[in-house]
């Protein structure tokens, strides 16, 4: 899949992600309705600020999104999501690489951090194939519970 452009996340697409994107099986953990804090952040323009981006294909259809959370002058954490019907089909690696290229081109960060639920072996494998290295784990509050998240980093 070729990604045409990355732009600021529009309100219409934020609503689509929050209200219509539904992952199946164990991945329903990532449905926005399951985490009220994430849901409110993505649908509320003021909370979303300018840190959310949309990834569109060559037909201007939404294929994914990502959020950049500045951790320091040189380090950024990226949260991301691929449209549910596109997951598990081999698109993840290129999706991650497109986001990384965008960050390199538009910002001065030298390190990217990804934090992923430990059960999400599929995403961890993609991130490692993209050159990210495991840097330990942390217990984190999410979806009304405490879950283990694996931290992965990459120097860019």
N, C-alpha and C positions, 0 to 999 in steps of 0.2 A: 504494500500500500504506500502510495506517495502522498506526503503531506504537503499541502499547498501553502498554507500560511498559519502563523501563530500571531494572535492578537489578544488584546484585553478581553476577558470573559464578559459577554453581554448579559444583561438581565434575563433575556429570553432563554439563553443557553444555560445560565445558572439555574433557572427554574426547571428546565428539562432534566439536568443532571440530578437535582435534588428530589424531584417529584416523579420522574419517569424512568430513571435508570435503576433497574433491579437485577442484581446478580443472583445466581442460583446456588443451591447447596451451601457449603461452608462459606462461600464468598458473599453470601447475603450480609455478612458482617460489615461489608463496605457500602451497603445501602444507606444513603444519607439519613433516612428516617430513623435509623437505628442509633444515631448519635445526634441528639438534639442540638448540641453545641456546634458541631460541624454543619448541620442543616441550616441553623440560623446564620452562621458566618457566610455560607455560600449564597444564600438567597437575599441577604441584606447588603445592599450596595455599600453602606457606610462601614460595615464590618469587613466586607470583602476587600475594600480599598483597591489599590492597584496591584495587588500581589497575585491575583488569579488570572490565568491565561487559558485561551481555548485553542485547540489544534483542529484545523479544518482540512478536509481533503480537497481534491481538485474540482469538486462540485459544490464547494462551500458547505458541506455537511459536517456537523460536529462529530469528530472521532475520539476526542479525548480532551482532558484538561490537566493543568498542573498549577500548583501554588508554590511560591517562593517565600520562604521564611528566613530572613537574614539573622544569622546567629552571631556573626562578627563581621568585621570589615572584609575578611577574606573567605568566610565560610557561610554557605547557604544550605538550608534543609529544603528538600523538594518533596511535596506530596503530589501524587498523580493518580489519574484514573483513565482507563481506556473504556470506551463504550462497551457495555456488557455483551452485545452480540459479536464483538470483535475479539473478545478474550479467548485464550486457548487455541488460537489459530496461527501462531507464529509471528504476529505483528508487534509483540512487546519489545523486542530488541531494537528494531528501527524506531519505534516510538520513543524509547528512552534515549537513543542516540540523537534524535531530532531535538529533544528537550535540552540535552547536554550542549549541543551545538548552539542552540538559541542562547543559553546562559553564557557560553564562552563569547559569543559575538556581542552581546548586549550588556554584560556586566563584568566586573573586575574580580569576581570570586576565583579562588584558587583551589577550593575544596567543596565538594558536594557531599551532603549527608542524606541518606535515605533511611527511613525507619519503617519496617514492615512487620506485620503480625507474624509470629514464628510459625504458625500453621500454614502460611502462604508459601509453600515450597516452590510453586510455579513462578511467583514473582522473584523470590530469592535467586532462583536459577537464572532468570533473565538478567537480573542486576549483576550477578557474578560474571555472566557471559559478556556484559558490557564493561567489565573491568573494575567493578566495585568489590571491595574487600570487607569481610565481616570484621566489625570492631566491637564485639561484645553485644550484650542485650540489656534491656531495662524492662521493668514492670511499669505499665502505664495505664492510667484510667481511660477507658473508652467504652462506649455503648453500655453504660450502667454496670461496668465490671472492671476488673483489673486483668490485663492481658500482657503476655510477654511479647516484646517487640525486638527484632534484631536490627542493629544499627550497621549500615554499610556505608563506606566512604570511598571517594575517588578524588585524587588530585587531578586538576585540569589545567 
